[in-house]
Every structure is written in structure tokens, then in C-alpha cells.
């Protein structure tokens, strides 16, 4: 007596639409498993193009199919392949934005700490540094008091770690002007931060 083929094998010849309908209506996990097997490598390849990292791409495969597992019964999918590609694209873009945001926040905090330490070292500034949001706000307010030339040079020198020579190449200022704008900008920024400390104390 010949054994009957198991349902997973019998589903292997089903179309994407049939598998999606079967999973959506009956929560057939085997149907979803076939879809996973059919498209996991395509999701991985697409994610790798966005993320440029194999481990992260593998994470994205799991994340994409986890969402598909939850969302497929709730949406009307006409073309599963297109839907999958759209899903992985959206997930990768969201992840990249999150990474960029976290990196920017970390960089901003480091820069704010650096500029605070550069211009003064006292108990009031240390207390201000402990409050990240307050520090970022106060440094931004102090920077806003500088004129355009001073602000540009201070930003490039202290925030972006550019040398005098690099600043002259990036701006219309000559070396003498750059040094002057930095000297005056640093003094004015120090005064603005000191006034902030007086209000903060």
C-alpha cells in the first residue's frame, strides 16, 4: 500500500495566491511554511542589498516573515511576491532610519559633552551634562547667539573636527579670518554658556 503524500509536499505545487488564501482563511501553518521556503532567500538577498551586512539581513528575514505571519490574514494580497518585496523594503528603510537616528543622537551627545568641556569645567556644567536634553538645548541656544561666520567656523572646528586648513578649503574665509572667527566665536559661546549656567544654578 502506497503512503499518501503529506500535506506539506502536496502544497508545494500550489500557487502563491492559493497558499496565501489557505493561510489567511484557515491559518494553515504548512501553507505559510511553503511561502517561507519559497521566498526566504529572496528576502535575504533584498535585505542584504539594503543593510550590507549578512547577520542583519538574516535578522530582517525573521522580522519580515514574523510580520507577514501576523498581517497576512488582515490584508488583501493580490501579488504575494510584490507584497514581500515591498515589506522587506519598508522594514529595511525603517531599520536604517532607526540606526541613523540612534547614531546621530549619540554623536550629538558626544559633541555637546565635548563643547561643554571645552568651554568650561565647573559643577554647574557637570550638572547640565547629566541632563542630555537640557545640554543639547542650551548648546543650541548658545550657538544661535553667534553670527553666521563664527557659527560656521565653530561648528566645523569643534563639532566636525576640521582643521584650520580644511575650514579654509570649505569656506570663503582665509586662514586669518578662520582663526579670528574661531577666537571670537569661542569667547562669545563661552559667555553664552556662562549666562546659561547663571540661570541654571
C-alpha positions in Angstrom: 0.0 0.0 0.0 1.5 3.3 -1.1 1.7 6.0 1.6 -0.2 9.2 1.0 2.0 12.3 0.4 2.0 14.6 3.3 0.2 17.9 3.1 3.3 19.9 3.0 4.5 18.2 -0.1 1.1 18.5 -1.7 1.2 22.2 -1.1 4.5 22.6 -2.9 2.8 22.8 -6.2 0.2 25.4 -5.1 0.4 28.9 -6.4 1.3 31.8 -4.1 -2.3 33.0 -4.2 -3.6 29.6 -3.1 -1.1 29.4 -0.3 -2.0 32.9 0.9 -5.7 32.2 0.8 -5.2 28.9 2.6 -3.2 30.6 5.4 -5.4 33.7 5.6 -8.6 31.7 5.9 -7.6 28.6 7.8 -4.3 29.7 9.5 -2.7 26.8 7.8 0.9 26.9 9.1 2.1 24.5 6.5 0.9 26.8 3.7 2.8 29.6 5.4 5.8 27.4 5.7 5.8 26.8 1.9 5.7 30.6 1.3 8.6 31.0 3.7 10.7 28.3 2.0 9.8 29.8 -1.4 10.8 33.4 -0.6 13.2 33.4 2.3 16.3 33.5 0.1 14.8 36.4 -1.9 14.0 38.4 1.2 17.6 37.7 2.4 19.1 38.9 -0.9 17.0 42.1 -0.9 17.7 42.8 2.7 21.4 42.3 2.1 21.4 45.0 -0.6 19.9 47.5 1.9 21.7 46.5 5.1 25.1 45.5 3.6 25.5 43.0 6.5 24.8 39.3 6.4 23.8 39.0 10.1 21.5 42.0 9.9 20.0 40.6 6.6 19.2 37.3 8.4 17.5 39.3 11.2 15.4 41.1 8.6 14.3 37.8 7.1 12.9 36.7 10.5 11.4 40.2 11.1 9.7 40.3 7.7 8.2 36.9 8.0 7.1 37.4 11.6 5.1 40.4 10.4 3.7 38.5 7.4 2.6 35.8 9.8 0.6 38.3 11.7 -0.6 40.6 8.9 -1.5 38.3 6.0 -4.9 37.3 7.4 -5.7 41.0 7.8 -4.8 42.3 4.3 -5.8 41.6 0.7 -2.7 40.5 -1.1 -3.1 40.3 -4.9 0.5 39.6 -5.7 2.5 37.9 -2.8 5.9 38.4 -4.5 5.4 42.1 -4.9 4.0 42.4 -1.3 7.0 40.6 0.1 9.5 42.9 -1.7 7.5 45.9 -0.5 7.6 44.6 3.0 11.3 43.9 3.1 12.0 47.3 1.6 9.9 49.1 4.2 11.4 47.1 7.1 14.9 47.8 5.9 14.3 51.5 5.4 12.7 51.7 8.9 15.7 49.9 10.4 18.2 52.2 8.6 16.4 55.3 9.8 16.4 54.0 13.3 20.2 53.2 13.1 20.8 56.7 11.7 18.7 58.3 14.4 20.5 56.5 17.2 23.9 57.2 15.7 23.0 60.9 15.3 21.8 61.1 18.8 24.9 59.5 20.2 27.1 61.8 18.1 25.2 64.9 19.2 25.6 63.9 22.8 29.3 63.3 22.4 29.7 66.7 20.6 27.7 68.5 23.2 29.8 67.0 26.0 32.9 67.9 24.1 31.9 71.5 23.6 30.8 71.9 27.1 34.1 70.5 28.4 36.0 72.7 26.0 34.5 76.0 27.2 34.2 75.4 30.9 34.7 73.0 33.7 32.7 73.6 36.8 30.0 72.0 38.9 27.2 73.8 37.1 28.2 72.5 33.7 28.6 69.0 35.1 25.1 69.1 36.4 24.0 70.3 33.0 25.8 67.5 31.2 23.9 65.0 33.3 20.7 66.2 31.6 21.2 65.3 27.9 18.1 67.1 26.6 18.9 70.2 28.6 22.5 70.2 27.5 21.6 69.8 23.8 19.1 72.6 24.1 21.5 75.0 25.9 24.3 74.4 23.5 22.0 75.0 20.6 20.7 78.2 22.2 24.3 79.4 22.8 25.3 78.6 19.2 22.4 80.6 17.9 23.9 83.8 19.5 26.9 83.6 17.2 27.0 85.4 13.9 26.9 83.3 10.8 30.7 83.3 10.2 31.5 82.4 13.8 28.9 79.7 14.0 30.1 78.1 10.8 33.7 78.0 11.9 32.9 76.8 15.4 30.7 74.1 14.0 33.3 72.9 11.6 36.2 73.1 14.1 34.6 71.7 17.3 31.7 69.6 16.0 33.1 68.2 12.8 36.8 68.2 13.9 38.0 70.1 10.8 41.5 71.6 10.8 42.2 75.3 10.0 43.3 74.3 6.5 40.2 72.2 5.9 37.9 75.1 7.0 39.6 77.5 4.6 39.0 75.0 1.8 35.3 74.5 2.8 34.5 78.2 3.3 35.3 81.5 1.6 37.4 82.6 4.6 41.2 82.8 4.6 43.4 81.4 7.4 43.5 84.7 9.3 39.7 85.1 9.2 39.1 81.5 10.3 41.4 82.0 13.4 39.6 85.3 14.2 36.1 83.8 13.8 37.1 80.9 16.0 38.6 83.0 18.7 35.7 85.4 18.8 33.1 82.6 18.4 34.7 80.6 21.3 34.7 83.7 23.5 31.1 84.5 22.7 30.0 80.9 23.1 31.7 80.8 26.5 29.8 83.9 27.6 26.5 82.5 26.4 27.1 79.2 28.2 28.1 81.1 31.4 24.9 83.0 31.3 23.1 79.8 30.9 24.8 78.4 34.0 23.8 81.5 36.0 20.2 80.8 35.1 20.6 77.1 35.7 22.2 77.4 39.1 
